Amino acid sequence: MKHFYAEQSPRGFANEVCTYRFGSKKERDDWVSRHGSDGDVNSACLGARAITAAAAGQNVRYRGDALTRSYNSDYIDL
């Protein structure tokens, strides 16, 4: 099964990226459309964007600063 990916950064965490997996391109695109403009003062996250499987893999495998790049990497199997 082919998967489609998106990412979104929590507000205030410069090195953290939440990576999400979807079962269809439409599902991913609908989610990005709903969350693409997140980021006002009442939002916990900044705007979402669609990413490639390779970029999702980089997010999940990133081990750099004290904050992990994708805090939900345990939920994604690439």
NUTOR-783822 format. One line per 10 residues: their letters; for each residue x, y, z of C-alpha. Coordinates in nm, 2 decimals. Layout:
N
a	X:Y:Z ~ ...
This chain:
78
mkhfyaeqsp	0.00:0.00:0.00 ~ 0.13:0.34:-0.09 ~ 0.13:0.61:0.18 ~ 0.12:0.99:0.16 ~ 0.28:1.22:0.42 ~ 0.24:1.56:0.57 ~ 0.43:1.75:0.84 ~ 0.34:2.02:1.09 ~ 0.55:2.20:1.35 ~ 0.43:2.26:1.71
rgfanevcty	0.44:2.62:1.81 ~ 0.75:2.71:2.01 ~ 0.96:2.40:1.92 ~ 1.20:2.49:1.64 ~ 1.35:2.15:1.60 ~ 1.04:1.94:1.63 ~ 0.82:1.83:1.33 ~ 0.52:1.61:1.36 ~ 0.50:1.37:1.07 ~ 0.17:1.22:0.96
rfgskkerdd	0.09:0.93:0.73 ~ -0.23:0.89:0.53 ~ -0.37:0.61:0.32 ~ -0.46:0.82:0.02 ~ -0.35:1.14:-0.15 ~ -0.70:1.29:-0.12 ~ -0.70:1.22:0.26 ~ -0.36:1.38:0.30 ~ -0.45:1.68:0.08 ~ -0.78:1.74:0.26
wvsrhgsdgd	-0.59:1.73:0.60 ~ -0.33:1.98:0.47 ~ -0.60:2.20:0.33 ~ -0.77:2.21:0.67 ~ -0.44:2.27:0.86 ~ -0.23:2.46:0.61 ~ -0.32:2.80:0.76 ~ -0.28:2.70:1.13 ~ -0.06:2.93:1.33 ~ -0.26:3.20:1.48
vnsaclgara	-0.21:3.29:1.85 ~ -0.47:3.03:1.95 ~ -0.31:2.75:1.76 ~ -0.09:2.49:1.91 ~ 0.07:2.41:1.57 ~ 0.20:2.60:1.27 ~ 0.08:2.54:0.91 ~ 0.09:2.19:0.76 ~ 0.24:2.10:0.43 ~ 0.25:1.79:0.21
itaaaagqnv	0.59:1.61:0.20 ~ 0.74:1.32:0.01 ~ 0.81:0.97:0.16 ~ 1.18:1.05:0.16 ~ 1.13:1.37:0.36 ~ 0.90:1.18:0.61 ~ 1.18:0.92:0.64 ~ 1.43:1.20:0.72 ~ 1.20:1.34:0.98 ~ 1.15:1.01:1.15
ryrgdaltrs	1.52:0.91:1.15 ~ 1.65:1.25:1.25 ~ 1.85:1.24:1.58 ~ 2.01:1.57:1.63 ~ 1.95:1.83:1.90 ~ 1.79:1.75:2.24 ~ 1.45:1.78:2.08 ~ 1.38:1.50:1.84 ~ 1.27:1.61:1.49 ~ 0.95:1.39:1.50
ynsdyidl	0.81:1.32:1.84 ~ 0.56:1.07:1.70 ~ 0.81:0.86:1.51 ~ 0.71:0.55:1.70 ~ 0.38:0.56:1.51 ~ 0.52:0.57:1.16 ~ 0.68:0.27:0.99 ~ 0.84:0.37:0.66
